[in-house]
Amino acid sequence: MSENKELYQSPRESAEHRGVHSFIMANIMHRRAIDRWAISIGMDPDSSAAGIHRGQHRMLMYLSKCKTTPSQKDLAKCFEISPAAVAVSLKKLESEGYIKREKCSERSDSRYNEIKITDLGRKVVSESCKYFRHVDSQAFKGFSDEELDIFAGLLERVQENLKNIEPLPSAAEDECK
């Protein structure tokens, strides 16, 4: 009997499950649409063996929006990766010709490099932005501005809730009702 009790979902749990499932499926479908485009331009979304990897692309897009060059430590914090992983990504972006690093004469720390996006990097950023806008406009076709605002607000609330998740209580502390 208790096994069946755990399988039972209340209407709210069922709605939560449907919402999470729908969100996950929309995310997967969005990623696939982006991947199809990435493959068509020679970008390998899953492997850094050839071309630019998805994570490096994200970093390039982020760098294109920065007014000042962030430190590797700042990039690591932003992308929730190690500073070593940032160094590897920047090295790959540089070796593929998307960025160049130059010593910054305005800083006293000689280890600090200013990151400049190359013409090739700017071309990738520009094409990416066009395609992302296209995919997003198709994904939200038929939505009103009000619906988009509500949708964004709901996702922001989910993000905030996920940031504050506490671990489940241990079995000894949990009382079955």
The 8 nearest C-alpha neighbors of each residue, nearest first, counted from 0:
[[1, 3, 2, 4, 5, 6, 7, 175],
 [0, 2, 4, 3, 5, 6, 175, 7],
 [3, 1, 0, 4, 5, 6, 7, 175],
 [4, 2, 6, 0, 5, 1, 7, 8],
 [3, 5, 1, 7, 2, 6, 0, 8],
 [6, 4, 3, 2, 7, 1, 8, 0],
 [7, 5, 3, 4, 8, 2, 1, 9],
 [8, 6, 4, 5, 3, 9, 2, 12],
 [9, 7, 12, 13, 6, 10, 11, 5],
 [8, 10, 12, 11, 13, 7, 14, 15],
 [9, 11, 13, 12, 14, 8, 15, 7],
 [12, 10, 14, 13, 9, 15, 8, 16],
 [13, 11, 15, 9, 14, 8, 10, 16],
 [12, 14, 10, 16, 11, 15, 8, 9],
 [15, 13, 17, 11, 16, 12, 18, 10],
 [16, 14, 12, 18, 13, 17, 11, 19],
 [15, 17, 13, 19, 14, 18, 20, 12],
 [16, 18, 14, 20, 15, 19, 21, 13],
 [19, 17, 15, 21, 16, 20, 14, 22],
 [20, 18, 22, 16, 21, 17, 23, 15],
 [19, 21, 17, 23, 22, 18, 16, 24],
 [22, 20, 18, 24, 19, 23, 17, 25],
 [21, 23, 19, 25, 20, 24, 18, 26],
 [24, 22, 26, 20, 25, 21, 19, 27],
 [23, 25, 27, 21, 26, 22, 28, 20],
 [26, 24, 28, 22, 27, 23, 29, 21],
 [25, 27, 23, 29, 24, 28, 30, 22],
 [28, 26, 24, 30, 25, 29, 31, 23],
 [27, 29, 31, 25, 30, 26, 24, 32],
 [30, 28, 26, 32, 31, 27, 25, 33],
 [29, 31, 33, 27, 28, 32, 34, 26],
 [32, 30, 34, 28, 33, 29, 35, 27],
 [31, 33, 29, 35, 30, 34, 28, 36],
 [32, 34, 30, 36, 31, 35, 37, 29],
 [35, 33, 37, 31, 36, 32, 30, 38],
 [36, 34, 32, 38, 37, 33, 31, 39],
 [35, 37, 39, 33, 34, 38, 40, 32],
 [38, 36, 34, 42, 39, 40, 35, 33],
 [37, 39, 41, 42, 35, 40, 36, 43],
 [38, 40, 36, 37, 41, 35, 42, 34],
 [41, 39, 38, 37, 42, 36, 43, 35],
 [42, 40, 38, 39, 43, 37, 50, 49],
 [43, 41, 37, 38, 50, 51, 40, 44],
 [42, 44, 45, 46, 52, 50, 38, 51],
 [45, 43, 53, 52, 46, 42, 34, 37],
 [46, 44, 43, 52, 53, 47, 34, 48],
 [47, 45, 48, 43, 52, 44, 49, 51],
 [46, 48, 52, 49, 51, 50, 43, 45],
 [49, 47, 46, 50, 43, 52, 51, 45],
 [50, 48, 47, 43, 51, 46, 42, 52],
 [51, 49, 42, 43, 47, 52, 41, 48],
 [50, 52, 42, 43, 47, 55, 56, 49],
 [51, 53, 47, 44, 55, 54, 43, 46],
 [54, 52, 44, 56, 55, 57, 51, 45],
 [55, 53, 57, 56, 52, 58, 88, 51],
 [54, 56, 58, 52, 57, 53, 88, 59],
 [55, 57, 53, 59, 58, 54, 52, 60],
 [58, 56, 54, 60, 55, 59, 61, 53],
 [57, 59, 55, 61, 56, 60, 62, 54],
 [60, 58, 56, 62, 61, 57, 55, 63],
 [59, 61, 57, 63, 58, 62, 124, 56],
 [62, 60, 58, 63, 59, 64, 57, 65],
 [61, 63, 59, 65, 64, 60, 58, 68],
 [64, 62, 60, 61, 65, 59, 116, 124],
 [63, 65, 62, 61, 66, 60, 59, 67],
 [66, 64, 62, 67, 63, 68, 61, 69],
 [65, 67, 64, 68, 63, 62, 69, 61],
 [68, 66, 65, 69, 113, 62, 64, 114],
 [67, 69, 113, 114, 65, 70, 66, 62],
 [70, 68, 73, 67, 74, 71, 65, 72],
 [69, 71, 73, 72, 74, 68, 111, 112],
 [70, 72, 74, 73, 82, 75, 85, 69],
 [71, 73, 75, 70, 74, 82, 76, 69],
 [74, 72, 70, 76, 71, 75, 69, 77],
 [75, 73, 71, 77, 76, 72, 78, 70],
 [76, 74, 80, 72, 82, 78, 81, 73],
 [75, 77, 79, 73, 74, 78, 72, 80],
 [78, 76, 74, 75, 79, 73, 80, 72],
 [77, 79, 75, 80, 76, 74, 58, 73],
 [80, 78, 76, 75, 77, 81, 74, 82],
 [81, 79, 75, 78, 84, 82, 76, 85],
 [80, 82, 84, 83, 75, 85, 79, 76],
 [81, 83, 85, 75, 84, 72, 71, 86],
 [82, 84, 86, 81, 85, 87, 80, 75],
 [85, 83, 87, 81, 86, 82, 88, 80],
 [84, 86, 82, 88, 83, 87, 75, 89],
 [85, 87, 83, 89, 84, 88, 90, 82],
 [86, 88, 90, 84, 85, 89, 91, 83],
 [89, 87, 85, 91, 90, 86, 55, 92],
 [88, 90, 92, 86, 91, 87, 93, 85],
 [89, 91, 93, 87, 88, 92, 94, 86],
 [92, 90, 94, 88, 93, 89, 95, 87],
 [93, 91, 89, 97, 95, 90, 94, 98],
 [92, 94, 98, 90, 96, 91, 95, 99],
 [93, 95, 91, 96, 92, 90, 97, 98],
 [96, 94, 92, 93, 97, 91, 50, 51],
 [95, 97, 93, 94, 98, 92, 119, 117],
 [98, 96, 120, 92, 117, 119, 93, 95],
 [99, 97, 116, 93, 117, 115, 96, 92],
 [100, 98, 115, 93, 114, 116, 101, 117],
 [99, 101, 114, 113, 112, 115, 98, 102],
 [100, 102, 113, 112, 103, 114, 99, 115],
 [103, 101, 112, 113, 104, 111, 100, 109],
 [102, 104, 105, 113, 112, 106, 101, 111],
 [103, 105, 106, 102, 107, 109, 108, 101],
 [104, 106, 103, 107, 108, 102, 109, 111],
 [107, 105, 108, 104, 103, 109, 111, 102],
 [106, 108, 109, 105, 104, 111, 103, 110],
 [109, 107, 110, 106, 111, 103, 105, 104],
 [108, 110, 111, 107, 102, 106, 103, 112],
 [111, 109, 108, 112, 102, 103, 107, 106],
 [112, 110, 109, 108, 103, 102, 113, 106],
 [113, 111, 102, 101, 103, 100, 114, 110],
 [112, 114, 101, 100, 103, 68, 102, 115],
 [115, 113, 100, 99, 68, 112, 98, 101],
 [116, 114, 99, 98, 100, 117, 113, 101],
 [115, 117, 98, 120, 97, 121, 99, 114],
 [116, 118, 120, 98, 119, 97, 121, 115],
 [119, 117, 121, 120, 122, 116, 97, 98],
 [118, 120, 122, 117, 121, 97, 123, 96],
 [119, 121, 97, 117, 123, 122, 118, 116],
 [120, 122, 124, 118, 123, 119, 125, 117],
 [121, 123, 119, 125, 120, 124, 126, 118],
 [122, 124, 120, 126, 121, 125, 127, 119],
 [125, 123, 121, 127, 122, 126, 60, 128],
 [124, 126, 122, 128, 127, 123, 121, 129],
 [127, 125, 129, 123, 128, 124, 122, 130],
 [128, 126, 124, 130, 125, 129, 123, 131],
 [127, 129, 131, 125, 130, 126, 132, 124],
 [130, 128, 126, 132, 127, 131, 133, 125],
 [129, 131, 133, 127, 132, 128, 134, 126],
 [132, 130, 128, 134, 133, 129, 127, 135],
 [131, 133, 135, 129, 130, 134, 136, 128],
 [132, 134, 130, 136, 131, 135, 137, 129],
 [135, 133, 131, 137, 136, 132, 138, 130],
 [134, 136, 138, 132, 137, 133, 131, 139],
 [135, 137, 133, 139, 138, 134, 140, 132],
 [138, 136, 140, 134, 135, 139, 133, 132],
 [139, 137, 135, 136, 140, 134, 29, 133],
 [138, 140, 136, 137, 142, 135, 141, 147],
 [141, 139, 137, 142, 138, 136, 135, 143],
 [140, 142, 139, 143, 137, 138, 136, 146],
 [143, 141, 139, 140, 146, 147, 144, 145],
 [142, 144, 146, 145, 147, 141, 148, 140],
 [145, 143, 147, 146, 148, 142, 149, 141],
 [144, 146, 148, 143, 147, 149, 142, 150],
 [147, 145, 149, 143, 148, 144, 142, 150],
 [146, 148, 150, 144, 145, 149, 151, 143],
 [149, 147, 145, 151, 146, 150, 152, 144],
 [148, 150, 146, 152, 147, 151, 153, 145],
 [149, 151, 147, 153, 152, 148, 146, 154],
 [152, 150, 148, 154, 153, 149, 147, 155],
 [153, 151, 149, 155, 150, 154, 148, 156],
 [152, 154, 156, 150, 155, 151, 149, 157],
 [155, 153, 157, 151, 156, 152, 158, 150],
 [154, 156, 158, 152, 153, 157, 151, 159],
 [155, 157, 159, 153, 154, 158, 160, 152],
 [158, 156, 154, 160, 159, 155, 161, 153],
 [159, 157, 155, 161, 156, 160, 154, 162],
 [158, 160, 156, 162, 157, 161, 155, 163],
 [161, 159, 157, 163, 162, 158, 156, 164],
 [162, 160, 158, 163, 164, 159, 157, 156],
 [163, 161, 159, 160, 164, 158, 157, 165],
 [162, 164, 160, 161, 165, 159, 158, 166],
 [165, 163, 161, 162, 160, 166, 167, 159],
 [164, 166, 163, 167, 168, 162, 161, 160],
 [167, 165, 168, 164, 169, 163, 161, 162],
 [166, 168, 169, 165, 173, 170, 164, 172],
 [169, 167, 172, 173, 166, 170, 171, 165],
 [168, 170, 172, 171, 173, 167, 166, 174],
 [169, 171, 173, 172, 168, 174, 167, 175],
 [172, 170, 169, 173, 174, 168, 175, 167],
 [173, 171, 169, 170, 168, 174, 167, 175],
 [172, 174, 170, 171, 168, 169, 175, 167],
 [175, 173, 176, 172, 171, 170, 168, 169],
 [176, 174, 173, 170, 1, 172, 171, 4],
 [175, 174, 173, 4, 1, 5, 172, 170]]
